[in-house]
């Protein structure tokens, strides 16, 4: 999101919904085309001194969500959909 509008600001739409047992977050913007699913995973085993600063947002998104999809349309812009399956809490006896 930081780079979508090259620091000039812009509109970002975020919606959240519960669909059966899935929590779905949809992010839309008309900023620069960027496919987060194409970003290679970082080397989290490397020493801290050897790692670059930042760049873990996509990694965390992949680790925390069950499904991540991305689409770009020249008229509609970028659409990122993240899905997290929720488990039902067990009732206490």
N, CA, C and O atoms as a GROMACS GRO file, in nm:
protein
  372
    1UNK      N    1   0.081  -0.119   0.000
    1UNK     CA    2   0.000   0.000   0.000
    1UNK      C    3   0.086   0.126   0.000
    1UNK      O    4   0.046   0.229  -0.054
    2UNK      N    5   0.200   0.116   0.060
    2UNK     CA    6   0.290   0.231   0.068
    2UNK      C    7   0.330   0.280  -0.070
    2UNK      O    8   0.345   0.401  -0.091
    3UNK      N    9   0.347   0.190  -0.165
    3UNK     CA   10   0.397   0.225  -0.297
    3UNK      C   11   0.288   0.243  -0.403
    3UNK      O   12   0.317   0.288  -0.514
    4UNK      N   13   0.166   0.208  -0.371
    4UNK     CA   14   0.058   0.208  -0.471
    4UNK      C   15   0.041   0.342  -0.542
    4UNK      O   16   0.019   0.347  -0.662
    5UNK      N   17   0.051   0.450  -0.467
    5UNK     CA   18   0.028   0.583  -0.524
    5UNK      C   19   0.156   0.668  -0.525
    5UNK      O   20   0.148   0.791  -0.535
    6UNK      N   21   0.271   0.604  -0.515
    6UNK     CA   22   0.401   0.672  -0.521
    6UNK      C   23   0.410   0.789  -0.422
    6UNK      O   24   0.466   0.894  -0.455
    7UNK      N   25   0.356   0.770  -0.303
    7UNK     CA   26   0.364   0.872  -0.199
    7UNK      C   27   0.272   0.990  -0.217
    7UNK      O   28   0.276   1.084  -0.137
    8UNK      N   29   0.187   0.990  -0.321
    8UNK     CA   30   0.099   1.104  -0.350
    8UNK      C   31  -0.038   1.089  -0.285
    8UNK      O   32  -0.118   1.183  -0.289
    9UNK      N   33  -0.067   0.977  -0.228
    9UNK     CA   34  -0.197   0.954  -0.168
    9UNK      C   35  -0.297   0.904  -0.270
    9UNK      O   36  -0.280   0.926  -0.390
   10UNK      N   37  -0.398   0.839  -0.223
   10UNK     CA   38  -0.502   0.786  -0.310
   10UNK      C   39  -0.605   0.713  -0.227
   10UNK      O   40  -0.592   0.702  -0.105
   11UNK      N   41  -0.704   0.663  -0.293
   11UNK     CA   42  -0.814   0.595  -0.224
   11UNK      C   43  -0.788   0.445  -0.220
   11UNK      O   44  -0.752   0.383  -0.320
   12UNK      N   45  -0.807   0.388  -0.102
   12UNK     CA   46  -0.797   0.244  -0.082
   12UNK      C   47  -0.927   0.201  -0.014
   12UNK      O   48  -0.968   0.260   0.086
   13UNK      N   49  -0.990   0.100  -0.068
   13UNK     CA   50  -1.115   0.047  -0.013
   13UNK      C   51  -1.086  -0.086   0.055
   13UNK      O   52  -1.025  -0.175  -0.004
   14UNK      N   53  -1.131  -0.100   0.179
   14UNK     CA   54  -1.113  -0.225   0.254
   14UNK      C   55  -1.249  -0.271   0.302
   14UNK      O   56  -1.322  -0.196   0.367
   15UNK      N   57  -1.283  -0.395   0.271
   15UNK     CA   58  -1.408  -0.451   0.322
   15UNK      C   59  -1.379  -0.584   0.390
   15UNK      O   60  -1.289  -0.658   0.350
   16UNK      N   61  -1.456  -0.612   0.492
   16UNK     CA   62  -1.444  -0.738   0.566
   16UNK      C   63  -1.581  -0.802   0.572
   16UNK      O   64  -1.683  -0.735   0.590
   17UNK      N   65  -1.583  -0.933   0.557
   17UNK     CA   66  -1.711  -1.004   0.566
   17UNK      C   67  -1.689  -1.143   0.621
   17UNK      O   68  -1.581  -1.201   0.612
   18UNK      N   69  -1.794  -1.195   0.679
   18UNK     CA   70  -1.794  -1.331   0.730
   18UNK      C   71  -1.882  -1.412   0.637
   18UNK      O   72  -2.000  -1.382   0.618
   19UNK      N   73  -1.824  -1.517   0.577
   19UNK     CA   74  -1.895  -1.601   0.482
   19UNK      C   75  -1.881  -1.744   0.530
   19UNK      O   76  -1.774  -1.804   0.516
   20UNK      N   77  -1.987  -1.800   0.585
   20UNK     CA   78  -1.983  -1.930   0.651
   20UNK      C   79  -1.875  -1.925   0.760
   20UNK      O   80  -1.886  -1.845   0.852
   21UNK      N   81  -1.772  -2.007   0.751
   21UNK     CA   82  -1.664  -2.005   0.850
   21UNK      C   83  -1.540  -1.934   0.799
   21UNK      O   84  -1.431  -1.954   0.852
   22UNK      N   85  -1.554  -1.851   0.698
   22UNK     CA   86  -1.441  -1.777   0.642
   22UNK      C   87  -1.454  -1.628   0.672
   22UNK      O   88  -1.560  -1.568   0.652
   23UNK      N   89  -1.345  -1.571   0.720
   23UNK     CA   90  -1.335  -1.426   0.736
   23UNK      C   91  -1.261  -1.376   0.613
   23UNK      O   92  -1.148  -1.418   0.588
   24UNK      N   93  -1.323  -1.286   0.537
   24UNK     CA   94  -1.267  -1.243   0.409
   24UNK      C   95  -1.239  -1.093   0.414
   24UNK      O   96  -1.326  -1.013   0.447
   25UNK      N   97  -1.116  -1.057   0.379
   25UNK     CA   98  -1.075  -0.917   0.370
   25UNK      C   99  -1.046  -0.889   0.223
   25UNK      O  100  -0.966  -0.958   0.161
   26UNK      N  101  -1.111  -0.786   0.169
   26UNK     CA  102  -1.090  -0.746   0.030
   26UNK      C  103  -1.035  -0.604   0.029
   26UNK      O  104  -1.094  -0.513   0.088
   27UNK      N  105  -0.922  -0.586  -0.038
   27UNK     CA  106  -0.860  -0.454  -0.049
   27UNK      C  107  -0.857  -0.417  -0.197
   27UNK      O  108  -0.809  -0.494  -0.281
   28UNK      N  109  -0.908  -0.298  -0.228
   28UNK     CA  110  -0.909  -0.250  -0.366
   28UNK      C  111  -0.844  -0.112  -0.372
   28UNK      O  112  -0.862  -0.030  -0.282
   29UNK      N  113  -0.770  -0.089  -0.479
   29UNK     CA  114  -0.713   0.044  -0.502
   29UNK      C  115  -0.692   0.063  -0.652
   29UNK      O  116  -0.696  -0.033  -0.730
   30UNK      N  117  -0.668   0.186  -0.691
   30UNK     CA  118  -0.641   0.217  -0.830
   30UNK      C  119  -0.497   0.263  -0.848
   30UNK      O  120  -0.464   0.333  -0.944
   31UNK      N  121  -0.413   0.224  -0.756
   31UNK     CA  122  -0.272   0.259  -0.762
   31UNK      C  123  -0.196   0.173  -0.862
   31UNK      O  124  -0.255   0.102  -0.943
   32UNK      N  125  -0.066   0.183  -0.852
   32UNK     CA  126   0.021   0.108  -0.943
   32UNK      C  127  -0.003  -0.042  -0.929
   32UNK      O  128  -0.024  -0.093  -0.819
   33UNK      N  129  -0.001  -0.111  -1.041
   33UNK     CA  130  -0.018  -0.257  -1.047
   33UNK      C  131   0.093  -0.324  -0.967
   33UNK      O  132   0.211  -0.300  -0.990
   34UNK      N  133   0.054  -0.409  -0.871
   34UNK     CA  134   0.151  -0.484  -0.791
   34UNK      C  135   0.089  -0.615  -0.749
   34UNK      O  136  -0.013  -0.617  -0.680
   35UNK      N  137   0.149  -0.725  -0.790
   35UNK     CA  138   0.098  -0.857  -0.757
   35UNK      C  139   0.177  -0.914  -0.639
   35UNK      O  140   0.289  -0.961  -0.659
   36UNK      N  141   0.122  -0.910  -0.517
   36UNK     CA  142   0.196  -0.960  -0.401
   36UNK      C  143   0.220  -1.111  -0.406
   36UNK      O  144   0.309  -1.162  -0.339
   37UNK      N  145   0.141  -1.183  -0.485
   37UNK     CA  146   0.161  -1.328  -0.494
   37UNK      C  147   0.288  -1.362  -0.573
   37UNK      O  148   0.332  -1.477  -0.570
   38UNK      N  149   0.346  -1.264  -0.642
   38UNK     CA  150   0.468  -1.289  -0.720
   38UNK      C  151   0.596  -1.259  -0.641
   38UNK      O  152   0.706  -1.281  -0.692
   39UNK      N  153   0.583  -1.209  -0.520
   39UNK     CA  154   0.699  -1.175  -0.438
   39UNK      C  155   0.761  -1.303  -0.382
   39UNK      O  156   0.690  -1.384  -0.321
   40UNK      N  157   0.892  -1.323  -0.401
   40UNK     CA  158   0.954  -1.444  -0.347
   40UNK      C  159   0.960  -1.437  -0.194
   40UNK      O  160   0.967  -1.328  -0.138
   41UNK      N  161   0.959  -1.552  -0.128
   41UNK     CA  162   0.965  -1.552   0.018
   41UNK      C  163   1.100  -1.500   0.067
   41UNK      O  164   1.202  -1.523   0.002
   42UNK      N  165   1.102  -1.430   0.181
   42UNK     CA  166   1.229  -1.380   0.234
   42UNK      C  167   1.307  -1.493   0.300
   42UNK      O  168   1.250  -1.596   0.337
   43UNK      N  169   1.435  -1.473   0.313
   43UNK     CA  170   1.519  -1.571   0.383
   43UNK      C  171   1.513  -1.538   0.532
   43UNK      O  172   1.595  -1.462   0.583
   44UNK      N  173   1.416  -1.597   0.602
   44UNK     CA  174   1.399  -1.568   0.744
   44UNK      C  175   1.503  -1.641   0.830
   44UNK      O  176   1.510  -1.619   0.951
   45UNK      N  177   1.582  -1.726   0.768
   45UNK     CA  178   1.688  -1.796   0.841
   45UNK      C  179   1.818  -1.717   0.841
   45UNK      O  180   1.909  -1.749   0.918
   46UNK      N  181   1.830  -1.616   0.758
   46UNK     CA  182   1.952  -1.536   0.749
   46UNK      C  183   1.971  -1.456   0.879
   46UNK      O  184   1.874  -1.425   0.948
   47UNK      N  185   2.095  -1.423   0.909
   47UNK     CA  186   2.125  -1.342   1.026
   47UNK      C  187   2.059  -1.205   1.010
   47UNK      O  188   2.046  -1.154   0.899
   48UNK      N  189   2.017  -1.146   1.120
   48UNK     CA  190   1.948  -1.017   1.114
   48UNK      C  191   2.031  -0.911   1.044
   48UNK      O  192   1.975  -0.827   0.973
   49UNK      N  193   2.161  -0.913   1.061
   49UNK     CA  194   2.248  -0.814   0.998
   49UNK      C  195   2.248  -0.826   0.846
   49UNK      O  196   2.278  -0.729   0.776
   50UNK      N  197   2.216  -0.944   0.794
   50UNK     CA  198   2.219  -0.968   0.650
   50UNK      C  199   2.084  -0.942   0.583
   50UNK      O  200   2.076  -0.941   0.460
   51UNK      N  201   1.981  -0.923   0.661
   51UNK     CA  202   1.848  -0.902   0.604
   51UNK      C  203   1.824  -0.755   0.575
   51UNK      O  204   1.876  -0.667   0.644
   52UNK      N  205   1.744  -0.730   0.473
   52UNK     CA  206   1.707  -0.591   0.445
   52UNK      C  207   1.596  -0.549   0.541
   52UNK      O  208   1.524  -0.633   0.594
   53UNK      N  209   1.584  -0.421   0.563
   53UNK     CA  210   1.482  -0.367   0.652
   53UNK      C  211   1.348  -0.371   0.580
   53UNK      O  212   1.338  -0.335   0.463
   54UNK      N  213   1.245  -0.414   0.651
   54UNK     CA  214   1.111  -0.420   0.594
   54UNK      C  215   1.094  -0.537   0.500
   54UNK      O  216   1.175  -0.630   0.497
   55UNK      N  217   0.986  -0.532   0.423
   55UNK     CA  218   0.961  -0.636   0.324
   55UNK      C  219   0.900  -0.763   0.378
   55UNK      O  220   0.900  -0.865   0.309
   56UNK      N  221   0.847  -0.760   0.501
   56UNK     CA  222   0.788  -0.882   0.557
   56UNK      C  223   0.636  -0.882   0.552
   56UNK      O  224   0.573  -0.979   0.594
   57UNK      N  225   0.575  -0.776   0.500
   57UNK     CA  226   0.429  -0.768   0.495
   57UNK      C  227   0.366  -0.880   0.414
   57UNK      O  228   0.271  -0.943   0.458
   58UNK      N  229   0.419  -0.905   0.296
   58UNK     CA  230   0.365  -1.012   0.210
   58UNK      C  231   0.390  -1.148   0.275
   58UNK      O  232   0.305  -1.236   0.270
   59UNK      N  233   0.507  -1.164   0.337
   59UNK     CA  234   0.540  -1.289   0.406
   59UNK      C  235   0.439  -1.315   0.519
   59UNK      O  236   0.389  -1.426   0.532
   60UNK      N  237   0.411  -1.213   0.600
   60UNK     CA  238   0.315  -1.229   0.709
   60UNK      C  239   0.174  -1.257   0.656
   60UNK      O  240   0.101  -1.339   0.713
   61UNK      N  241   0.138  -1.192   0.550
   61UNK     CA  242   0.008  -1.215   0.488
   61UNK      C  243  -0.005  -1.362   0.448
   61UNK      O  244  -0.109  -1.425   0.473
   62UNK      N  245   0.097  -1.416   0.386
   62UNK     CA  246   0.094  -1.557   0.344
   62UNK      C  247   0.088  -1.652   0.463
   62UNK      O  248   0.016  -1.752   0.459
   63UNK      N  249   0.162  -1.620   0.568
   63UNK     CA  250   0.168  -1.708   0.684
   63UNK      C  251   0.040  -1.705   0.767
   63UNK      O  252   0.000  -1.807   0.822
   64UNK      N  253  -0.023  -1.588   0.775
   64UNK     CA  254  -0.140  -1.573   0.861
   64UNK      C  255  -0.272  -1.610   0.794
   64UNK      O  256  -0.366  -1.649   0.862
   65UNK      N  257  -0.278  -1.598   0.662
   65UNK     CA  258  -0.404  -1.624   0.591
   65UNK      C  259  -0.403  -1.764   0.530
   65UNK      O  260  -0.297  -1.819   0.501
   66UNK      N  261  -0.521  -1.819   0.510
   66UNK     CA  262  -0.533  -1.951   0.448
   66UNK      C  263  -0.532  -1.944   0.295
   66UNK      O  264  -0.492  -2.039   0.228
   67UNK      N  265  -0.576  -1.831   0.242
   67UNK     CA  266  -0.578  -1.815   0.096
   67UNK      C  267  -0.559  -1.668   0.063
   67UNK      O  268  -0.618  -1.581   0.127
   68UNK      N  269  -0.476  -1.641  -0.037
   68UNK     CA  270  -0.451  -1.505  -0.083
   68UNK      C  271  -0.462  -1.506  -0.235
   68UNK      O  272  -0.396  -1.585  -0.302
   69UNK      N  273  -0.546  -1.417  -0.290
   69UNK     CA  274  -0.556  -1.407  -0.435
   69UNK      C  275  -0.548  -1.260  -0.476
   69UNK      O  276  -0.583  -1.170  -0.400
   70UNK      N  277  -0.503  -1.239  -0.598
   70UNK     CA  278  -0.484  -1.104  -0.648
   70UNK      C  279  -0.533  -1.097  -0.792
   70UNK      O  280  -0.515  -1.190  -0.869
   71UNK      N  281  -0.595  -0.986  -0.825
   71UNK     CA  282  -0.639  -0.963  -0.963
   71UNK      C  283  -0.618  -0.816  -0.997
   71UNK      O  284  -0.629  -0.728  -0.911
   72UNK      N  285  -0.587  -0.790  -1.125
   72UNK     CA  286  -0.573  -0.653  -1.173
   72UNK      C  287  -0.659  -0.637  -1.296
   72UNK      O  288  -0.661  -0.722  -1.384
   73UNK      N  289  -0.730  -0.526  -1.301
   73UNK     CA  290  -0.812  -0.491  -1.416
   73UNK      C  291  -0.780  -0.344  -1.447
   73UNK      O  292  -0.779  -0.261  -1.357
   74UNK      N  293  -0.754  -0.313  -1.573
   74UNK     CA  294  -0.716  -0.177  -1.611
   74UNK      C  295  -0.820  -0.073  -1.569
   74UNK      O  296  -0.785   0.041  -1.540
   75UNK      N  297  -0.947  -0.111  -1.566
   75UNK     CA  298  -1.053  -0.017  -1.529
   75UNK      C  299  -1.084  -0.020  -1.379
   75UNK      O  300  -1.109   0.084  -1.319
   76UNK      N  301  -1.083  -0.138  -1.320
   76UNK     CA  302  -1.120  -0.153  -1.179
   76UNK      C  303  -1.001  -0.142  -1.084
   76UNK      O  304  -1.020  -0.117  -0.965
   77UNK      N  305  -0.880  -0.160  -1.133
   77UNK     CA  306  -0.761  -0.150  -1.049
   77UNK      C  307  -0.720  -0.282  -0.986
   77UNK      O  308  -0.747  -0.390  -1.039
   78UNK      N  309  -0.655  -0.272  -0.871
   78UNK     CA  310  -0.604  -0.388  -0.798
   78UNK      C  311  -0.709  -0.440  -0.701
   78UNK      O  312  -0.784  -0.364  -0.641
   79UNK      N  313  -0.713  -0.573  -0.688
   79UNK     CA  314  -0.802  -0.635  -0.590
   79UNK      C  315  -0.726  -0.749  -0.522
   79UNK      O  316  -0.683  -0.844  -0.588
   80UNK      N  317  -0.711  -0.737  -0.391
   80UNK     CA  318  -0.644  -0.839  -0.311
   80UNK      C  319  -0.749  -0.899  -0.218
   80UNK      O  320  -0.815  -0.826  -0.144
   81UNK      N  321  -0.763  -1.030  -0.222
   81UNK     CA  322  -0.859  -1.098  -0.135
   81UNK      C  323  -0.782  -1.194  -0.046
   81UNK      O  324  -0.708  -1.280  -0.093
   82UNK      N  325  -0.801  -1.178   0.085
   82UNK     CA  326  -0.738  -1.266   0.183
   82UNK      C  327  -0.848  -1.338   0.260
   82UNK      O  328  -0.945  -1.276   0.304
   83UNK      N  329  -0.831  -1.467   0.276
   83UNK     CA  330  -0.933  -1.549   0.341
   83UNK      C  331  -0.871  -1.625   0.458
   83UNK      O  332  -0.766  -1.687   0.445
   84UNK      N  333  -0.937  -1.618   0.573
   84UNK     CA  334  -0.895  -1.693   0.691
   84UNK      C  335  -1.011  -1.780   0.735
   84UNK      O  336  -1.120  -1.731   0.765
   85UNK      N  337  -0.986  -1.911   0.740
   85UNK     CA  338  -1.090  -2.004   0.786
   85UNK      C  339  -1.095  -1.998   0.939
   85UNK      O  340  -0.992  -2.007   1.006
   86UNK      N  341  -1.214  -1.983   0.990
   86UNK     CA  342  -1.232  -1.976   1.134
   86UNK      C  343  -1.276  -2.111   1.187
   86UNK      O  344  -1.354  -2.181   1.122
   87UNK      N  345  -1.228  -2.146   1.302
   87UNK     CA  346  -1.271  -2.271   1.363
   87UNK      C  347  -1.368  -2.237   1.475
   87UNK      O  348  -1.355  -2.135   1.543
   88UNK      N  349  -1.463  -2.322   1.492
   88UNK     CA  350  -1.562  -2.301   1.597
   88UNK      C  351  -1.499  -2.333   1.732
   88UNK      O  352  -1.425  -2.430   1.746
   89UNK      N  353  -1.530  -2.250   1.829
   89UNK     CA  354  -1.482  -2.273   1.964
   89UNK      C  355  -1.558  -2.391   2.023
   89UNK      O  356  -1.679  -2.404   2.005
   90UNK      N  357  -1.486  -2.476   2.092
   90UNK     CA  358  -1.552  -2.589   2.159
   90UNK      C  359  -1.625  -2.538   2.281
   90UNK      O  360  -1.574  -2.454   2.356
   91UNK      N  361  -1.745  -2.588   2.300
   91UNK     CA  362  -1.823  -2.548   2.416
   91UNK      C  363  -1.767  -2.616   2.539
   91UNK      O  364  -1.725  -2.732   2.535
   92UNK      N  365  -1.768  -2.542   2.650
   92UNK     CA  366  -1.720  -2.598   2.776
   92UNK      C  367  -1.829  -2.689   2.832
   92UNK      O  368  -1.947  -2.656   2.825
   93UNK      N  369  -1.789  -2.803   2.888
   93UNK     CA  370  -1.891  -2.895   2.945
   93UNK      C  371  -1.956  -2.840   3.069
   93UNK      O  372  -2.042  -2.905   3.128
   0.00000   0.00000   0.00000
